[in-house]
């Protein structure tokens, strides 16, 4: 499988701001809670189910994820989802290294 770019939080902010993309939260917690942990506005985060993303063939949704930064608990699910989207659909996306737990530990 192709390699996915794992990035740290400062790189993630840079990419989201430069590309006008968003963070994609793959967990179950409320987006507002995650936005608070990440120190950003909740309009910069969308929440999607990893299983739905892996199994979808909805072109519009898939194409809209180009350049987004995927975020999960430890960085594993986000990396897998990004890899599958890249190999199945050619979507270039990023994975937040260490996930939300790494951010929470630094607070």
C-alpha positions as CSV (number, residue, x, y, z in Angstrom):
1,X,0.0,0.0,0.0
2,X,1.1,3.6,-0.6
3,X,2.5,5.7,2.2
4,X,0.4,8.4,3.7
5,X,1.9,11.6,5.0
6,X,1.7,11.6,8.8
7,X,2.0,15.2,10.1
8,X,2.2,16.9,13.4
9,X,-0.3,19.5,14.7
10,X,1.5,22.6,13.5
11,X,1.9,21.1,10.0
12,X,-1.8,20.1,10.1
13,X,-2.8,23.7,10.9
14,X,-0.6,25.0,8.1
15,X,-2.1,22.6,5.5
16,X,-5.7,23.2,6.5
17,X,-5.2,27.0,6.4
18,X,-3.2,27.0,3.2
19,X,-5.5,24.6,1.3
20,X,-8.7,25.8,2.8
21,X,-9.5,22.2,3.9
22,X,-10.6,20.8,7.2
23,X,-9.8,18.3,9.9
24,X,-11.9,15.1,9.6
25,X,-12.6,13.6,13.0
26,X,-13.1,9.9,12.9
27,X,-14.0,9.3,16.5
28,X,-17.4,9.4,18.4
29,X,-16.9,12.5,20.6
30,X,-18.7,15.7,19.7
31,X,-16.8,17.9,17.2
32,X,-17.0,20.8,19.7
33,X,-15.1,18.8,22.3
34,X,-12.4,17.9,19.8
35,X,-12.2,21.5,18.5
36,X,-11.6,22.6,22.1
37,X,-8.8,20.1,22.6
38,X,-7.2,21.3,19.3
39,X,-7.7,24.9,20.0
40,X,-9.7,25.7,16.9
41,X,-13.2,26.7,15.7
42,X,-15.6,23.8,15.3
43,X,-16.3,24.9,11.7
44,X,-12.8,23.7,10.8
45,X,-13.7,20.1,11.7
46,X,-16.1,17.6,10.1
47,X,-17.0,14.3,11.7
48,X,-17.3,11.1,9.5
49,X,-17.5,7.4,10.3
50,X,-14.3,5.5,9.4
51,X,-16.4,2.5,8.2
52,X,-18.7,4.6,6.0
53,X,-15.6,6.2,4.4
54,X,-13.9,2.9,3.8
55,X,-17.1,1.4,2.2
56,X,-18.4,4.4,0.3
57,X,-18.4,4.9,-3.4
58,X,-20.0,8.3,-3.2
59,X,-17.7,10.2,-5.6
60,X,-18.8,13.7,-4.4
61,X,-18.0,12.9,-0.8
62,X,-14.7,11.1,-1.7
63,X,-13.5,13.9,-3.9
64,X,-14.4,16.5,-1.3
65,X,-11.8,14.9,1.1
66,X,-8.8,15.8,-1.1
67,X,-6.1,17.4,1.0
68,X,-8.0,17.1,4.4
69,X,-6.3,16.0,7.6
70,X,-7.7,12.9,9.2
71,X,-7.8,12.7,13.0
72,X,-8.5,9.8,15.3
73,X,-7.6,8.7,18.8
74,X,-4.0,7.4,18.3
75,X,-3.3,8.1,14.6
76,X,-3.8,4.5,13.4
77,X,-7.4,4.7,12.1
78,X,-6.8,8.0,10.4
79,X,-3.7,6.5,8.6
80,X,-5.6,3.4,7.5
81,X,-8.6,5.5,6.2
82,X,-6.3,7.8,4.3
83,X,-4.4,4.9,2.8
84,X,-7.6,3.2,1.6
85,X,-9.0,6.5,0.1
86,X,-5.7,6.9,-1.7
87,X,-5.4,3.4,-3.1
88,X,-9.1,3.0,-4.0
89,X,-9.9,6.6,-5.1
90,X,-6.7,8.5,-5.6
91,X,-7.4,10.9,-2.7
92,X,-4.4,12.6,-1.3
93,X,-5.0,13.2,2.4
94,X,-3.0,13.5,5.6
95,X,-3.1,11.7,9.0
96,X,-2.4,13.5,12.3
97,X,0.5,11.7,13.9
98,X,-0.3,10.4,17.4
99,X,-4.0,11.4,17.1
100,X,-6.0,13.4,19.6
101,X,-4.5,11.6,22.5
102,X,-1.1,13.1,21.8
103,X,-2.7,16.6,21.8
104,X,-4.6,15.9,25.0
105,X,-1.4,14.7,26.8
106,X,0.4,17.9,26.0
107,X,-2.4,20.1,27.6
